[in-house]
Each structure stands twice: as C-alpha cells, then as structure tokens.
Amino acid sequence: MNLRHPQCRGKIERFVHLFRKTKEYAELNKHYPEFEIFEETQGKFELEVVQAAFNKWAKQQATDRKRAEFTKNLNQLISNDYVLVRKRI
C-alpha cells in the first residue's frame, strides 16, 4: 500500500493514533523521536517495525470491512430483501 496515495491519509492518521498506544511505540520512542518513528520514504514507513504493524493493521481493517459487508448481505438475503437466482449454463 502506497502511503502517498490521497485515500491513505485518513487510514494513516487512524493507524498512528492507535499505534501510539502500543508497547512497540513506547519502546521505539525511547530510541527515536516521534517524527522519525512515522517518517515515510517512497510510500512506506522507514522503520520496518512500523511498516509491519501498519500492514497487519490494514489487513485486519480490510477483513473487518469484508466481514461486515458479508453479514449485511446475508441479513438482506435472510430478510427476503434480495433473492438468489440460479444461473443457467
């Protein structure tokens, strides 16, 4: 995921807010100032630990979104809002 993409800005802000509450951040903050922890180079976080945490967080966000969408669609099928039609081959 390219961090420079305009759609990523909001995601990055949410990630940074949550990452600041972790033990990893506390440990990194002992050795690096905050601006170096979240420094970006060529669309990625410079520190591998931060990039790995961001990738894991982004993947979990995508999974949660897909699960919510699946649940919504399943609920609509159950409530008869939509009907499944068999494809003819």
C-alpha positions as CSV (number, residue, x, y, z in Angstrom):
1,M,0.0,0.0,0.0
2,N,1.5,3.3,-1.1
3,L,1.2,5.8,1.8
4,R,1.4,8.7,-0.5
5,H,-2.0,7.9,-2.1
6,P,-4.6,10.5,-1.1
7,Q,-7.0,7.8,0.1
8,C,-4.4,6.6,2.6
9,R,-4.1,9.8,4.6
10,G,-7.2,9.0,6.8
11,K,-6.0,5.5,7.3
12,I,-2.6,6.6,8.3
13,E,-3.9,9.0,10.8
14,R,-6.1,6.3,12.4
15,F,-3.2,3.9,12.5
16,V,-0.8,6.5,14.0
17,H,-3.4,7.3,16.7
18,L,-3.8,3.6,17.6
19,F,-0.1,2.7,17.3
20,R,0.9,5.4,19.8
21,K,-1.0,3.3,22.4
22,T,1.1,0.1,21.8
23,K,4.1,-1.3,23.6
24,E,6.1,-1.2,20.4
25,Y,5.6,2.6,20.1
26,A,6.7,3.0,23.7
27,E,9.9,1.0,23.1
28,L,10.6,2.9,19.8
29,N,10.0,6.2,21.5
30,K,12.9,5.5,23.9
31,H,15.3,5.4,20.9
32,Y,13.7,7.7,18.3
33,P,11.8,11.0,18.3
34,E,8.2,10.7,17.1
35,F,8.8,12.2,13.7
36,E,11.4,9.5,12.9
37,I,9.1,6.7,14.0
38,F,6.4,7.7,11.5
39,E,8.8,9.0,8.8
40,E,7.8,7.9,5.3
41,T,10.2,7.2,2.4
42,Q,9.0,6.2,-1.1
43,G,5.5,5.5,0.1
44,K,6.4,3.3,3.1
45,F,7.3,3.9,6.7
46,E,11.0,4.0,7.1
47,L,11.1,1.7,10.2
48,E,10.4,-1.9,9.4
49,V,8.6,-2.5,12.7
50,V,6.2,0.4,12.0
51,Q,5.6,-0.8,8.4
52,A,4.9,-4.3,9.5
53,A,2.4,-3.1,12.1
54,F,0.7,-0.9,9.5
55,N,0.5,-3.8,7.1
56,K,-1.0,-6.0,9.8
57,W,-3.5,-3.3,10.8
58,A,-4.5,-2.5,7.2
59,K,-5.1,-6.2,6.5
60,Q,-7.3,-6.5,9.6
61,Q,-9.3,-3.4,8.7
62,A,-9.9,-4.9,5.2
63,T,-11.0,-8.2,6.7
64,D,-13.3,-6.5,9.2
65,R,-14.9,-4.4,6.4
66,K,-15.4,-7.5,4.2
67,R,-17.0,-9.4,7.1
68,A,-19.4,-6.6,7.9
69,E,-20.4,-6.4,4.2
70,F,-20.9,-10.2,4.0
71,T,-23.0,-10.1,7.2
72,K,-25.1,-7.2,5.8
73,N,-25.7,-9.1,2.5
74,L,-26.5,-12.3,4.3
75,N,-29.0,-10.5,6.5
76,Q,-30.7,-9.0,3.4
77,L,-31.0,-12.5,1.9
78,I,-32.5,-13.9,5.1
79,S,-35.0,-11.0,5.3
80,N,-36.1,-11.6,1.7
81,D,-34.9,-8.2,0.5
82,Y,-32.9,-10.0,-2.2
83,V,-33.5,-13.3,-3.9
84,L,-30.8,-15.7,-5.3
85,V,-31.4,-16.6,-8.9
86,R,-29.7,-19.7,-10.3
87,K,-27.5,-19.0,-13.4
88,R,-28.3,-21.0,-16.5
89,I,-25.4,-22.6,-18.1
